[in-house]
Amino acid sequence: MKLLILLVFAAILASLGMALFQLVRGGDSRKMANALTARISLSVLLFLALFAAWGAGLIQPGGFG
């Protein structure tokens, strides 16, 4: 489960990086919008997966300290 979370988080960061690259390069705004849409979709998917895993008892909140 932790590996899946890390992979999705890495995909979110990669999508954000692609959008930044398109913004800096001055490229196609549709590509930037698609990258940001993918980032938002992955973020929502990760949130829902974490919530479902917590509800199923697969993960536990650790807290700080």
Secondary structure, DSSP 8 states (H G I E B T S, - for coil): -HHHHHHHHHHHHHHHHHHHHHHHHT--HHHHHHHHHHHHHHHHHHHHHHHHHHHTTSS------
